Amino acid sequence: MMKRISLRMMLVFVLVLSVSVGSPGAYIPRGAAAGVMVEPVDPNILTEEMMKDLIAGHVKSFEQEAWESGGERTMISFNVKAVKPVDVEMARNFLTLTPYELSGMPFVVAYAAVEYQLKHESEQGLNGLNFRFVIFTKPNGGWKIASYSIAPVSQIVGTPYAFQIPEEIRMVEIEKKRREGILENYAGEVIGYVNRASEEQLKQELTGGNPSLRLKKSAWQKRLPDEVNPYYPRPAKIAIHMKAKANKDFYPGCADAEVCIQEIDFLEYLTKSFPHVWKGDMNPEALKAGALAWKMRAWYAVSVNPLTKQPSARVDDTDEQGNIIFYADYKPKDEEEKQRIAKLEAVFHSPGVAGVGFKDGISDGLFLPGFAQSSGYAARDAAKTAASGIFYMADTKELIRKKNAAQLIQHYFKGSPQVTTTASVTFFRYVPEKNR
């Protein structure tokens, strides 16, 4: 986790778009110049026109940021077709709203239909209407978008919040195909397949690594569910934006490429990145908690929202401070470091970590386990520990002597400034325990 990530996961999604003022995607409020917000008499009221203008500004701003950071313009144009507010009670079925309610600031949840014209269609965006949930907040006198995520149309059709248009009915069919592992567009063309781990990949997770280095089963694991949750299939692969010279030199054709994206095995990413963001001198429960949090960070990036501005990638190989956090071919400096890395790699094959994930106990959605920015370590260590930071707070040394992995994750989940103290995480299995 990068230094700015806090300990909690929100369902967010952003698409990279290309549009200029005056194009179909450039929304101009009636009676106003482009980019000028017209506030109603009551500053707390968010009108439909303001929502459309904010959505247009959001995707344009993100596209510009991605372009400036070396990204590719993947969308030709966009048009915010329709948007309507959604009742908070209804929205709770899909989104975690507790942080916004506790903040005390005004917020509005809306359901939007945004038309895209893309160079390349994907799971994140199709040519035609794309449906999104948007959370608007008003933190400092002006409305802004706090969350922009893919809406589950199958669960919205039939409610008063649906637009009652043919595209929604077609999207229900598209979502059904996705649950079957097939990515289909509006025209009925297969554009890809759902990123889901195979039985062989899951078996490797449970049985791979050095058996002598695996951590032992913990008492808290008796409370894990017996059955697999079919709604959370583990990703098979993850696309990494290679920025570090060492990684670009490793992959053929990458060294001189302006942008290098490599899709690698999901578990390989975990084992080749975790040792570079986590210290090995911790007790087994802290190691398990850290590995679970790191896994869910990557899972979130694949399934919910990319943690990079590079289109087509899901994560970067470096953190926000420029430190390399994924090495394609790392060479340990000595035998001691070799053993430390092997120990940390083995955590992902250990009971309580292998085949196990956790999610938001409020909305049942995957959330981003973030990490406190404060650290009990010296400034020179901050960049190295920030990516994993929840267990590097000042009270950590005492905590890890008293709490198991589940309690540690729950402690820092509650400790995040984004969630209520009554919030919880829930664990699930994506591989049967008997398969070990």
FIFITOR-399560 format. One line per 3 residues: their letters; for each residue x, y, z of C-alpha. Coordinates in nm, 3 decimals. Example, Ala and Ser with C-alpha at 12.3 -4.5 7.8 and 13.67 -1.06 7.14 Angstrom:
# residues 2
as = 1.230,-0.450,0.780; 1.367,-0.106,0.714;
//
This chain:
# residues 436
mmk = 0.000,0.000,0.000; 0.129,0.330,-0.083; 0.177,0.596,0.174;
ris = -0.152,0.764,0.095; -0.366,0.454,0.125; -0.562,0.439,0.452;
lrm = -0.689,0.104,0.605; -1.018,0.039,0.440; -1.154,-0.058,0.102;
mlv = -1.411,0.130,-0.099; -1.571,0.023,-0.426; -1.443,0.271,-0.672;
fvl = -1.377,0.262,-1.044; -1.232,0.510,-1.293; -1.204,0.494,-1.669;
vls = -0.957,0.675,-1.887; -1.128,0.891,-2.144; -1.032,1.128,-2.422;
vsv = -1.246,1.430,-2.490; -1.203,1.796,-2.577; -1.430,2.090,-2.501;
gsp = -1.713,2.092,-2.750; -1.704,1.716,-2.815; -2.004,1.492,-2.724;
gay = -1.855,1.428,-2.380; -1.804,1.791,-2.284; -2.114,1.872,-2.083;
ipr = -2.198,2.242,-2.068; -2.471,2.350,-1.823; -2.740,2.561,-1.977;
gaa = -2.666,2.929,-1.938; -2.307,2.867,-1.828; -1.964,2.852,-1.983;
agv = -1.790,2.517,-2.006; -1.645,2.407,-1.672; -1.842,2.667,-1.471;
mve = -2.061,2.530,-1.194; -2.397,2.697,-1.137; -2.487,2.662,-0.770;
pvd = -2.859,2.654,-0.679; -3.006,2.889,-0.423; -2.957,2.625,-0.153;
pni = -2.586,2.533,-0.173; -2.660,2.190,-0.027; -2.883,2.093,-0.321;
lte = -2.719,1.897,-0.599; -2.914,1.926,-0.924; -2.913,1.678,-1.210;
emm = -2.723,1.922,-1.428; -2.458,1.965,-1.161; -2.425,1.586,-1.129;
kdl = -2.373,1.551,-1.504; -2.120,1.832,-1.505; -1.929,1.676,-1.215;
iag = -1.919,1.334,-1.381; -1.792,1.489,-1.705; -1.528,1.682,-1.514;
hvk = -1.427,1.372,-1.321; -1.356,1.154,-1.624; -1.185,1.437,-1.811;
sfe = -0.962,1.514,-1.513; -0.863,1.151,-1.464; -0.791,1.112,-1.834;
qea = -0.563,1.414,-1.825; -0.376,1.286,-1.519; -0.328,0.947,-1.684;
wes = -0.204,1.108,-2.004; 0.045,1.327,-1.821; 0.181,1.025,-1.631;
gge = 0.253,0.837,-1.952; -0.084,0.673,-2.003; -0.268,0.602,-2.326;
rtm = -0.588,0.773,-2.436; -0.826,0.479,-2.470; -1.156,0.656,-2.522;
isf = -1.261,0.869,-2.813; -1.555,1.043,-2.647; -1.815,1.013,-2.375;
nvk = -2.158,1.155,-2.301; -2.333,1.163,-1.964; -2.677,1.054,-2.078;
avk = -2.875,1.030,-1.755; -2.836,1.044,-1.380; -3.077,1.011,-1.091;
pvd = -3.040,1.018,-0.711; -3.065,0.688,-0.524; -3.219,0.654,-0.179;
vem = -2.957,0.591,0.089; -3.131,0.277,0.215; -3.133,0.134,-0.137;
arn = -2.769,0.230,-0.191; -2.664,0.040,0.122; -2.723,-0.282,-0.071;
flt = -2.433,-0.199,-0.300; -2.208,0.058,-0.133; -2.050,0.125,0.205;
ltp = -2.201,0.456,0.315; -2.107,0.459,0.683; -1.795,0.676,0.630;
yel = -2.000,0.944,0.459; -2.273,0.935,0.722; -2.021,0.966,1.002;
sgm = -1.843,1.256,0.832; -2.139,1.485,0.891; -2.098,1.646,0.548;
pfv = -2.373,1.637,0.282; -2.351,1.346,0.038; -2.565,1.216,-0.247;
vay = -2.566,0.876,-0.415; -2.668,0.860,-0.780; -2.710,0.605,-1.057;
aav = -2.572,0.720,-1.393; -2.574,0.609,-1.756; -2.263,0.725,-1.941;
eyq = -2.207,0.652,-2.308; -1.853,0.569,-2.415; -1.684,0.539,-2.749;
lkh = -1.370,0.333,-2.686; -1.069,0.226,-2.883; -1.068,-0.102,-2.693;
ese = -1.357,-0.256,-2.499; -1.291,-0.440,-2.174; -1.452,-0.556,-1.851;
qgl = -1.423,-0.198,-1.728; -1.594,-0.031,-2.023; -1.797,-0.106,-2.335;
ngl = -1.895,0.092,-2.641; -2.239,0.221,-2.560; -2.398,0.285,-2.222;
nfr = -2.200,0.207,-1.909; -2.384,0.222,-1.576; -2.217,0.366,-1.267;
fvi = -2.286,0.440,-0.903; -2.154,0.781,-0.807; -2.114,0.924,-0.457;
ftk = -2.100,1.304,-0.439; -1.973,1.477,-0.125; -1.950,1.842,-0.022;
png = -1.641,1.868,0.203; -1.536,2.231,0.164; -1.820,2.429,0.020;
gwk = -1.823,2.265,-0.323; -1.955,1.934,-0.448; -1.711,1.671,-0.574;
ias = -1.711,1.304,-0.668; -1.587,1.075,-0.391; -1.663,0.741,-0.558;
ysi = -1.729,0.630,-0.918; -1.798,0.256,-0.943; -1.957,0.001,-1.173;
apv = -2.326,-0.046,-1.090; -2.480,-0.398,-1.065; -2.759,-0.339,-1.319;
sqi = -2.908,-0.684,-1.255; -3.003,-0.572,-0.906; -3.129,-0.229,-1.011;
vgt = -3.361,-0.327,-1.295; -3.710,-0.358,-1.153; -3.655,-0.092,-0.890;
pya = -3.775,0.271,-0.913; -3.415,0.379,-0.970; -3.372,0.204,-1.306;
fqi = -3.394,0.415,-1.622; -3.622,0.151,-1.778; -3.430,0.149,-2.107;
pee = -3.337,-0.141,-2.341; -2.966,-0.103,-2.264; -3.029,-0.201,-1.902;
irm = -3.200,-0.523,-2.012; -2.905,-0.600,-2.239; -2.661,-0.523,-1.958;
vei = -2.837,-0.778,-1.737; -2.760,-1.039,-2.004; -2.399,-0.918,-2.025;
ekk = -2.360,-0.945,-1.646; -2.498,-1.300,-1.656; -2.235,-1.393,-1.914;
rre = -1.965,-1.243,-1.692; -2.073,-1.462,-1.403; -2.018,-1.754,-1.642;
gil = -1.668,-1.627,-1.716; -1.738,-1.469,-2.057; -1.687,-1.100,-2.140;
eny = -1.938,-0.994,-2.404; -2.018,-0.653,-2.554; -2.349,-0.502,-2.661;
age = -2.313,-0.653,-3.009; -2.285,-1.002,-2.860; -1.916,-1.036,-2.947;
vig = -1.686,-1.216,-2.702; -1.413,-0.966,-2.610; -1.242,-1.172,-2.343;
yvn = -1.284,-1.394,-2.041; -1.323,-1.327,-1.671; -0.998,-1.325,-1.475;
ras = -1.054,-1.631,-1.253; -0.793,-1.868,-1.107; -0.796,-2.225,-1.236;
eeq = -0.817,-2.531,-1.014; -0.447,-2.592,-1.075; -0.356,-2.236,-0.971;
lkq = -0.561,-2.268,-0.652; -0.400,-2.603,-0.575; -0.058,-2.441,-0.617;
elt = -0.156,-2.176,-0.363; -0.248,-2.437,-0.103; 0.035,-2.682,-0.163;
ggn = 0.322,-2.477,-0.308; 0.623,-2.322,-0.143; 0.855,-2.474,0.113;
psl = 0.640,-2.687,0.351; 0.893,-2.647,0.632; 0.852,-2.268,0.625;
rlk = 0.472,-2.258,0.633; 0.315,-2.107,0.941; 0.106,-2.330,1.167;
ksa = -0.270,-2.324,1.190; -0.410,-2.074,1.440; -0.701,-2.120,1.680;
wqk = -0.901,-1.834,1.523; -0.914,-2.023,1.195; -1.171,-2.260,1.345;
rlp = -1.419,-1.975,1.301; -1.360,-1.948,0.928; -1.655,-2.063,0.713;
dev = -1.645,-2.421,0.591; -1.793,-2.352,0.249; -1.645,-2.162,-0.045;
npy = -1.810,-1.829,-0.127; -1.880,-1.853,-0.505; -1.916,-1.477,-0.541;
ypr = -1.546,-1.414,-0.475; -1.336,-1.612,-0.726; -0.967,-1.537,-0.685;
pak = -0.802,-1.362,-0.982; -0.573,-1.569,-1.202; -0.348,-1.285,-1.312;
iai = -0.268,-0.920,-1.260; -0.144,-0.661,-1.510; 0.156,-0.463,-1.383;
hmk = 0.283,-0.134,-1.520; 0.660,-0.185,-1.523; 0.835,0.143,-1.445;
aka = 1.156,0.021,-1.279; 1.454,-0.025,-1.512; 1.535,-0.364,-1.359;
nkd = 1.191,-0.495,-1.453; 1.182,-0.335,-1.798; 1.519,-0.489,-1.876;
fyp = 1.393,-0.831,-1.766; 1.099,-0.855,-2.006; 1.174,-0.886,-2.381;
gca = 1.078,-0.577,-2.577; 1.021,-0.368,-2.264; 1.354,-0.193,-2.222;
dae = 1.295,0.065,-2.494; 0.915,0.069,-2.477; 0.748,0.392,-2.369;
vci = 0.493,0.192,-2.172; 0.551,-0.165,-2.053; 0.263,-0.368,-1.911;
qei = 0.313,-0.732,-1.817; 0.035,-0.968,-1.710; 0.164,-1.223,-1.461;
dfl = 0.027,-1.490,-1.231; -0.158,-1.335,-0.936; 0.016,-1.547,-0.672;
eyl = 0.354,-1.477,-0.831; 0.288,-1.105,-0.793; 0.209,-1.152,-0.423;
tks = 0.519,-1.357,-0.346; 0.751,-1.130,-0.546; 0.621,-0.807,-0.392;
fph = 0.533,-0.886,-0.029; 0.897,-0.940,0.080; 0.980,-0.589,-0.043;
vwk = 0.708,-0.412,0.156; 0.699,-0.620,0.473; 0.951,-0.697,0.742;
gdm = 1.012,-1.057,0.836; 1.090,-1.005,1.204; 0.732,-1.040,1.325;
npe = 0.536,-1.309,1.499; 0.331,-1.551,1.284; -0.001,-1.373,1.340;
alk = 0.132,-1.037,1.224; 0.282,-1.207,0.916; -0.053,-1.368,0.836;
aga = -0.240,-1.041,0.880; 0.005,-0.861,0.656; -0.011,-1.125,0.383;
law = -0.392,-1.123,0.387; -0.400,-0.743,0.363; -0.148,-0.741,0.078;
kmr = -0.346,-1.008,-0.107; -0.671,-0.815,-0.075; -0.502,-0.497,-0.193;
awy = -0.401,-0.671,-0.517; -0.740,-0.843,-0.544; -0.913,-0.507,-0.511;
avs = -0.692,-0.361,-0.783; -0.787,-0.643,-1.021; -1.156,-0.678,-0.944;
vnp = -1.268,-0.333,-0.833; -1.045,-0.039,-0.908; -0.693,-0.009,-1.053;
ltk = -0.425,0.132,-0.824; -0.240,0.288,-1.116; -0.316,0.563,-1.364;
qps = -0.177,0.356,-1.649; -0.463,0.225,-1.867; -0.481,-0.154,-1.908;
arv = -0.270,-0.208,-1.593; -0.398,-0.271,-1.241; -0.090,-0.186,-1.029;
ddt = 0.252,-0.026,-1.069; 0.576,-0.203,-0.985; 0.676,0.095,-0.768;
deq = 0.505,0.280,-0.484; 0.425,0.650,-0.476; 0.771,0.730,-0.343;
gni = 0.935,0.550,-0.635; 1.048,0.248,-0.433; 1.036,-0.080,-0.623;
ify = 0.776,-0.308,-0.464; 0.772,-0.581,-0.729; 1.087,-0.740,-0.869;
ady = 1.054,-0.977,-1.165; 1.392,-1.134,-1.088; 1.530,-1.023,-0.754;
kpk = 1.872,-1.149,-0.643; 1.908,-1.170,-0.263; 2.215,-0.993,-0.129;
dee = 2.312,-1.274,0.105; 2.190,-1.599,0.258; 2.014,-1.418,0.541;
ekq = 1.805,-1.213,0.299; 1.736,-1.524,0.092; 1.591,-1.696,0.399;
ria = 1.387,-1.390,0.494; 1.229,-1.375,0.148; 1.157,-1.749,0.146;
kle = 0.988,-1.714,0.485; 0.763,-1.432,0.364; 0.679,-1.611,0.039;
avf = 0.571,-1.917,0.239; 0.312,-1.717,0.431; 0.085,-1.720,0.125;
hsp = 0.085,-2.102,0.133; 0.010,-2.117,0.506; -0.320,-2.205,0.680;
gva = -0.536,-1.899,0.739; -0.389,-1.721,0.436; -0.399,-1.970,0.149;
gvg = -0.752,-1.992,0.012; -0.880,-1.721,0.248; -0.985,-1.361,0.184;
fkd = -1.173,-1.090,0.369; -1.435,-0.834,0.275; -1.641,-0.549,0.409;
gis = -1.880,-0.683,0.669; -2.128,-0.401,0.607; -2.191,-0.418,0.234;
dgl = -2.022,-0.751,0.157; -1.801,-0.574,-0.095; -1.427,-0.606,-0.143;
flp = -1.256,-0.308,0.014; -0.907,-0.167,-0.001; -0.712,-0.241,0.319;
gfa = -0.533,0.086,0.369; -0.260,0.174,0.607; -0.204,0.444,0.862;
qss = 0.046,0.705,0.755; 0.188,0.743,1.104; 0.477,0.513,1.178;
gya = 0.686,0.431,1.477; 0.990,0.398,1.253; 1.246,0.657,1.152;
ard = 1.187,0.869,0.842; 1.446,0.673,0.645; 1.234,0.359,0.693;
aak = 0.900,0.526,0.619; 0.907,0.467,0.243; 0.984,0.099,0.295;
taa = 0.717,0.045,0.557; 0.443,0.271,0.422; 0.329,0.012,0.171;
sgi = 0.249,-0.229,0.450; 0.210,0.021,0.730; -0.082,-0.094,0.945;
fym = 0.149,-0.291,1.169; 0.413,-0.019,1.192; 0.212,0.222,1.403;
adt = 0.348,0.322,1.742; 0.128,0.073,1.929; 0.212,-0.221,1.704;
kel = 0.473,-0.399,1.911; 0.231,-0.432,2.201; -0.061,-0.527,1.976;
irk = 0.110,-0.808,1.793; 0.188,-0.979,2.123; -0.179,-0.983,2.220;
kna = -0.385,-1.017,1.900; -0.421,-1.285,1.635; -0.429,-1.210,1.262;
aql = -0.806,-1.166,1.247; -0.801,-0.931,1.546; -0.515,-0.727,1.399;
iqh = -0.697,-0.676,1.071; -1.016,-0.586,1.255; -0.828,-0.348,1.487;
yfk = -0.682,-0.145,1.205; -0.998,-0.163,0.999; -1.181,0.002,1.289;
gsp = -0.891,0.238,1.345; -0.914,0.383,0.998; -1.052,0.740,0.997;
qvt = -1.283,0.632,0.714; -1.496,0.384,0.905; -1.711,0.361,1.214;
tta = -1.588,0.187,1.527; -1.872,-0.065,1.486; -1.758,-0.163,1.135;
svt = -1.627,-0.513,1.079; -1.450,-0.732,0.830; -1.569,-1.081,0.744;
ffr = -1.357,-1.366,0.615; -1.441,-1.606,0.334; -1.292,-1.911,0.167;
yvp = -1.233,-1.932,-0.206; -1.074,-2.278,-0.184; -1.212,-2.564,0.032;
ekn = -1.001,-2.640,0.337; -1.016,-3.009,0.248; -0.815,-2.940,-0.067;
r = -0.504,-2.871,0.141;
//
